[in-house]
Amino acid sequence: MERIERLALRGSKIFTPAEIDTVEAFSSISEFLKSETAPMLERKKRRVEQMWNADIADRCRKVSGRKDLTIFFPEEEGYPPLLREIDPMPQVLFIKGQAEWLSSPELKIACVGSRKPSSYGKYVVQKIIGQLAERRVTIVSGLAYGIDVMAHLTAIEKGTHTIGVLGFGVDHIYPASNTVAFRKVEEQGCLVSEYLPWQKPEVYFFPERNRIISGLSQGVLVIEASKTSGSLITVQHALSQNRDVFAIPGSIQSALSEGTNGLIKKGAKLVTDALDIVEEYPWLVPDTLASPAAGADSASLASEERAVYDLIVEGCDQFDSLAERTRYQASTLNRILTGLSLKGLVTKIGSQYLPGREGFV
């Protein structure tokens, strides 16, 4: 089947990922429409007939030849590996801007939250996204009012990559009041959509695109969300995709923190500093385990601290192993490890104790 026909079929989202391979095995759309197929496909032929005409064919042909667009099918090099893990994966991607960022090896964190953030929420975006930017973390969001747009613009201001995932075609801007932000992300970042470029926003498109926001990312950070916030849809997608969920704690008096506080209750990782996020991914942010903090000097350690520190440097990184090797009581070992951590000489990641930590300023 020709590329322009594949664009039309996949962009129209008439078929499921399982069905589309069967349909594309035909030599053309007209051949598919004339052939006898399974009952489920037969029922969808009418929709294909309504969709496929000379005008759509011409529009898809023009889209395919546009130099300002990059188009990826799932089997093509450049399609983000992380999106191949999700169900359903996008059947096609239309990209404006830096398409290579979708598959870059840097850590990607989605940032979502209230469309009407408080001054506290705005402060958190500046602080946490700013700190993540210093670590070259790519920020993924949905270019909606509020937290989304602030996260994108902060990422650009701080010089890190940002990816905007749209619930409509990339040739549209919605809402119109976000025009400046859209242009900045298009010029200095990346816009991506699974919808044909000319498709206008539909209410049901936005929950669908949320799975791509989480799917493109290793983790999702929620900054201010009420109990009914659409951000929690992204969290549900993240959990089903086996992505990490992070949340900013807030006042129990604020309705905008009911959603985030609830997530923390249910097991989301509480975040007060970007290190709380990046320490979960030392293989993606290598300098997370950098040299000891300024002023820390391992040469000045007390003998018991020296014994524990040396074992950790040698690779003895579990609490039980350290207790067995040093023969210290659990309370004593906890005290020593806390002291080493406060001095910046040891950091804990999961169940591991590892040498070195570089804090954020």
C-alpha positions as CSV (number, residue, x, y, z in Angstrom):
1,M,0.0,0.0,0.0
2,E,1.3,3.4,-0.9
3,R,2.6,5.8,1.8
4,I,-0.1,8.4,1.2
5,E,-2.8,5.7,1.7
6,R,-1.1,4.5,4.9
7,L,-1.0,8.1,6.2
8,A,-4.7,8.5,5.6
9,L,-5.6,5.2,7.2
10,R,-3.4,5.6,10.2
11,G,-4.1,9.3,10.7
12,S,-7.9,8.8,10.6
13,K,-7.6,6.2,13.4
14,I,-10.4,4.0,11.9
15,F,-8.5,0.8,12.7
16,T,-6.9,-0.6,15.8
17,P,-3.1,-1.3,15.6
18,A,-3.9,-5.0,15.2
19,E,-6.3,-4.4,12.3
20,I,-4.2,-1.9,10.4
21,D,-1.5,-4.4,9.5
22,T,-4.2,-6.6,7.9
23,V,-5.6,-3.7,6.0
24,E,-2.2,-2.5,4.8
25,A,-1.4,-5.9,3.4
26,F,-3.7,-5.1,0.5
27,S,-2.1,-3.3,-2.5
28,S,-4.4,-0.3,-2.2
29,I,-7.4,1.1,-0.3
30,S,-9.6,0.4,-3.3
31,E,-8.4,-3.3,-3.3
32,F,-9.3,-3.5,0.4
33,L,-12.7,-2.1,-0.2
34,K,-13.5,-4.6,-2.9
35,S,-12.2,-7.6,-1.0
36,E,-14.1,-9.9,1.4
37,T,-12.7,-9.4,4.9
38,A,-13.4,-10.3,8.5
39,P,-16.8,-9.0,9.9
40,M,-15.1,-6.3,12.0
41,L,-13.2,-4.9,9.0
42,E,-16.4,-5.1,6.9
43,R,-18.2,-2.9,9.4
44,K,-15.5,-0.3,9.0
45,K,-15.4,-0.1,5.3
46,R,-18.1,2.4,5.2
47,R,-16.0,4.8,7.3
48,V,-13.1,4.3,4.9
49,E,-15.3,5.1,1.9
50,Q,-16.4,8.3,3.6
51,M,-12.8,9.2,4.5
52,W,-11.0,8.3,1.3
53,N,-11.5,10.5,-1.7
54,A,-9.4,12.5,-4.2
55,D,-9.2,15.5,-1.8
56,I,-7.8,13.5,1.1
57,A,-5.4,11.7,-1.3
58,D,-4.1,15.1,-2.5
59,R,-3.8,16.5,1.0
60,C,-1.9,13.4,2.2
61,R,0.4,13.6,-0.9
62,K,1.2,17.2,0.0
63,V,1.8,16.4,3.7
64,S,4.1,13.6,2.7
65,G,6.2,16.0,0.7
66,R,6.4,18.8,3.2
67,K,9.9,19.8,4.4
68,D,8.6,21.3,7.7
69,L,7.2,18.0,8.8
70,T,8.8,14.7,9.8
71,I,6.6,11.6,9.7
72,F,7.3,8.3,11.4
73,F,5.6,5.0,11.2
74,P,6.3,2.6,14.1
75,E,8.6,0.4,12.1
76,E,10.8,3.3,10.9
77,E,14.0,4.4,12.4
78,G,13.4,7.6,14.4
79,Y,10.1,6.4,15.9
80,P,10.5,6.7,19.7
81,P,11.4,3.3,21.2
82,L,9.4,4.2,24.4
83,L,6.2,4.6,22.4
84,R,6.6,1.1,21.0
85,E,6.1,-0.1,24.6
86,I,2.6,1.4,25.1
87,D,-0.8,0.1,24.1
88,P,-2.1,1.3,21.9
89,M,1.0,2.8,20.3
90,P,0.5,5.7,17.9
91,Q,0.1,4.4,14.4
92,V,1.8,7.4,12.9
93,L,3.5,10.5,14.2
94,F,3.6,14.0,12.6
95,I,6.4,16.2,14.0
96,K,7.4,19.8,13.7
97,G,10.8,20.9,15.0
98,Q,13.5,18.7,16.4
99,A,12.2,15.2,15.6
100,E,15.4,13.5,16.7
101,W,14.7,14.6,20.3
102,L,11.9,12.0,20.5
103,S,14.5,9.2,20.4
104,S,17.4,10.9,22.2
105,P,18.9,9.0,25.1
106,E,18.4,11.8,27.6
107,L,16.0,11.4,30.5
108,K,12.5,12.6,29.6
109,I,10.1,13.7,32.4
110,A,6.5,14.7,31.7
111,C,5.2,17.6,33.6
112,V,1.5,18.1,34.0
113,G,-0.9,20.0,36.4
114,S,-3.5,22.6,36.9
115,R,-4.6,24.9,34.1
116,K,-5.0,27.6,36.8
117,P,-2.0,27.2,39.0
118,S,-1.6,29.1,42.3
119,S,1.5,31.2,43.0
120,Y,2.9,28.1,44.8
121,G,2.4,26.0,41.6
122,K,4.2,28.7,39.5
123,Y,7.1,28.8,42.0
124,V,7.4,25.0,41.9
125,V,7.6,25.0,38.0
126,Q,10.3,27.5,38.1
127,K,12.3,25.7,40.7
128,I,11.9,22.0,39.7
129,I,11.9,22.4,35.9
130,G,14.8,24.8,36.2
131,Q,16.7,22.3,38.2
132,L,15.8,19.5,35.8
133,A,17.0,21.7,32.9
134,E,20.4,22.1,34.6
135,R,20.7,18.3,34.3
136,R,19.7,18.4,30.6
137,V,16.4,16.5,31.3
138,T,13.9,16.8,28.4
139,I,10.5,18.2,29.5
140,V,7.4,16.7,27.9
141,S,4.0,18.2,28.3
142,G,0.7,19.0,26.4
143,L,0.9,22.8,25.7
144,A,-2.3,23.4,27.6
145,Y,-3.0,26.5,29.8
146,G,-1.2,26.8,33.1
147,I,1.4,24.2,34.3
148,D,1.9,22.7,30.8
149,V,2.9,26.0,29.0
150,M,4.9,27.2,32.0
151,A,6.9,23.9,32.0
152,H,7.7,24.3,28.2
153,L,8.7,27.9,28.5
154,T,10.8,27.3,31.6
155,A,12.6,24.5,29.8
156,I,13.3,26.7,26.8
157,E,14.4,29.6,29.0
158,K,16.9,27.3,30.8
159,G,18.2,25.8,27.6
160,T,17.0,22.2,27.8
161,H,14.9,20.2,25.3
162,T,11.1,20.3,25.4
163,I,8.4,18.3,23.5
164,G,4.8,19.4,23.2
165,V,2.3,16.6,22.5
166,L,-0.9,17.8,20.8
167,G,-4.5,16.6,20.9
168,F,-5.0,17.8,17.3
169,G,-3.0,18.3,14.1
170,V,0.3,20.1,14.2
171,D,-1.0,22.8,11.8
172,H,-3.4,24.1,14.4
173,I,-2.8,26.2,17.5
174,Y,-5.3,25.7,20.4
175,P,-6.1,27.7,22.3
176,A,-5.3,30.7,20.2
177,S,-4.0,32.6,23.3
178,N,-1.1,30.1,23.4
179,T,0.2,31.2,20.0
180,V,3.5,32.6,21.4
181,A,4.2,29.4,23.4
182,F,3.4,27.2,20.4
183,R,5.7,29.2,18.1
184,K,8.5,29.0,20.7
185,V,8.2,25.2,21.1
186,E,8.0,24.7,17.4
187,E,11.1,26.8,16.8
188,Q,13.2,25.8,19.8
189,G,11.7,22.4,20.6
190,C,9.4,19.8,19.1
191,L,5.7,19.4,18.4
192,V,4.2,15.9,17.9
193,S,0.8,14.6,17.1
194,E,-0.8,11.3,16.0
195,Y,-3.5,13.2,14.1
196,L,-3.4,14.4,10.5
197,P,-2.0,17.9,10.4
198,W,-5.3,19.5,9.4
199,Q,-7.4,17.8,12.0
200,K,-9.0,20.2,14.5
201,P,-9.3,19.6,18.2
202,E,-12.0,17.2,19.4
203,V,-12.9,16.7,23.1
204,Y,-11.9,13.0,23.0
205,F,-8.5,13.7,21.4
206,F,-7.1,15.1,24.6
207,P,-7.4,12.0,26.8
208,E,-6.0,10.0,23.9
209,R,-2.9,12.2,23.6
210,N,-2.3,12.0,27.4
211,R,-1.1,8.4,26.9
212,I,1.6,9.8,24.5
213,I,2.8,12.4,27.0
214,S,3.4,9.6,29.6
215,G,4.5,7.1,27.0
216,L,7.3,9.4,25.7
217,S,8.7,9.8,29.3
218,Q,10.4,7.7,31.9
219,G,8.3,9.4,34.6
220,V,5.4,11.8,35.1
221,L,5.6,14.8,37.5
222,V,2.3,16.2,38.7
223,I,2.4,19.8,39.9
224,E,-0.9,20.9,41.5
225,A,-4.0,18.9,40.6
226,S,-7.5,18.8,42.0
227,K,-9.2,15.5,42.6
228,T,-10.9,15.8,39.2
229,S,-7.9,17.2,37.2
230,G,-7.3,15.8,33.7
231,S,-3.7,15.4,34.9
232,L,-4.8,12.3,36.7
233,I,-5.7,10.7,33.4
234,T,-2.1,11.0,32.4
235,V,-1.2,9.4,35.7
236,Q,-3.5,6.4,34.9
237,H,-1.8,6.0,31.6
238,A,1.6,6.2,33.2
239,L,0.8,3.5,35.7
240,S,-0.6,1.2,32.9
241,Q,2.7,1.9,31.0
242,N,4.9,1.0,34.0
243,R,6.2,4.6,34.2
244,D,7.2,6.3,37.4
245,V,4.9,8.8,39.1
246,F,6.1,11.8,41.0
247,A,4.0,14.4,42.8
248,I,4.6,17.8,44.5
249,P,3.0,18.0,48.0
250,G,0.8,20.9,48.8
251,S,-1.3,22.5,51.5
252,I,-4.2,20.4,52.9
253,Q,-6.2,23.6,52.7
254,S,-5.7,23.9,48.9
255,A,-8.1,22.1,46.5
256,L,-5.3,22.3,43.9
257,S,-3.2,19.9,46.1
258,E,-5.9,17.3,46.8
259,G,-5.0,15.3,43.7
260,T,-1.2,15.5,44.3
261,N,-1.5,14.7,48.0
262,G,-3.7,11.8,47.1
263,L,-1.2,10.5,44.7
264,I,1.5,10.6,47.4
265,K,-0.8,8.7,49.7
266,K,-1.1,6.0,47.0
267,G,2.6,5.6,46.5
268,A,3.7,8.4,44.1
269,K,7.2,9.7,45.0
270,L,7.1,13.0,46.9
271,V,9.2,15.6,45.2
272,T,10.6,18.8,46.8
273,D,13.8,19.0,44.7
274,A,14.7,17.7,41.2
275,L,17.3,15.4,42.7
276,D,14.3,13.4,44.0
277,I,13.5,12.6,40.4
278,V,16.9,12.2,38.7
279,E,18.3,10.0,41.5
280,E,15.9,7.3,40.2
281,Y,17.7,7.3,36.8
282,P,21.5,7.4,37.4
283,W,22.1,5.6,34.1
284,L,20.4,8.4,32.2
285,V,21.8,11.3,34.3
286,P,25.3,10.0,35.0
287,D,26.4,13.1,37.1
288,T,23.7,12.4,39.6
289,L,26.3,10.4,41.5
290,A,29.0,13.0,41.1
291,S,31.8,13.9,43.5
292,P,31.1,14.8,47.1
293,A,29.5,18.1,47.9
294,A,31.7,21.1,48.3
295,G,33.3,21.1,51.8
296,A,33.0,17.4,52.3
297,D,36.3,15.6,53.0
298,S,36.5,11.9,53.3
299,A,40.0,12.2,54.8
300,S,38.5,13.8,57.9
301,L,36.1,11.0,58.7
302,A,35.9,9.3,62.0
303,S,37.1,5.7,62.1
304,E,33.6,4.2,62.1
305,E,32.5,6.5,59.2
306,R,35.7,5.6,57.4
307,A,35.0,1.9,57.7
308,V,31.5,2.2,56.3
309,Y,32.5,4.6,53.6
310,D,35.4,2.4,52.3
311,L,33.1,-0.6,52.1
312,I,30.6,1.4,50.0
313,V,33.3,2.6,47.7
314,E,34.4,-1.1,47.3
315,G,30.8,-1.9,46.2
316,C,29.2,-3.2,49.4
317,D,26.0,-1.2,48.8
318,Q,23.2,-3.0,50.8
319,F,22.3,-2.2,54.4
320,D,22.4,-5.9,55.6
321,S,25.8,-6.5,53.9
322,L,27.2,-3.4,55.6
323,A,25.9,-4.5,58.9
324,E,27.4,-7.9,58.5
325,R,30.8,-6.6,57.4
326,T,31.1,-3.9,60.1
327,R,29.2,-5.8,62.8
328,Y,27.5,-2.5,63.8
329,Q,24.1,-2.5,65.3
330,A,21.3,-1.3,63.0
331,S,20.8,1.9,65.0
332,T,24.6,2.6,64.8
333,L,24.8,1.9,61.1
334,N,21.8,4.1,60.4
335,R,23.4,7.0,62.3
336,I,26.7,6.6,60.4
337,L,24.9,6.4,57.0
338,T,22.9,9.5,57.8
339,G,26.0,11.4,58.7
340,L,27.7,10.3,55.5
341,S,24.7,11.4,53.5
342,L,24.5,14.8,55.2
343,K,28.2,15.3,54.3
344,G,27.4,14.5,50.7
345,L,29.7,11.4,50.7
346,V,26.9,8.8,50.3
347,T,23.6,8.8,48.5
348,K,20.8,6.2,48.7
349,I,19.1,5.1,45.5
350,G,16.5,2.4,46.1
351,S,18.1,-0.1,48.4
352,Q,21.6,0.8,47.4
353,Y,24.1,3.1,49.1
354,L,26.4,4.6,46.6
355,P,29.4,7.0,46.9
356,G,29.0,10.6,46.1
357,R,26.2,13.1,45.5
358,E,26.1,16.5,44.0
359,G,23.3,18.6,45.3
360,F,21.3,21.2,43.5
361,V,21.9,24.8,44.3
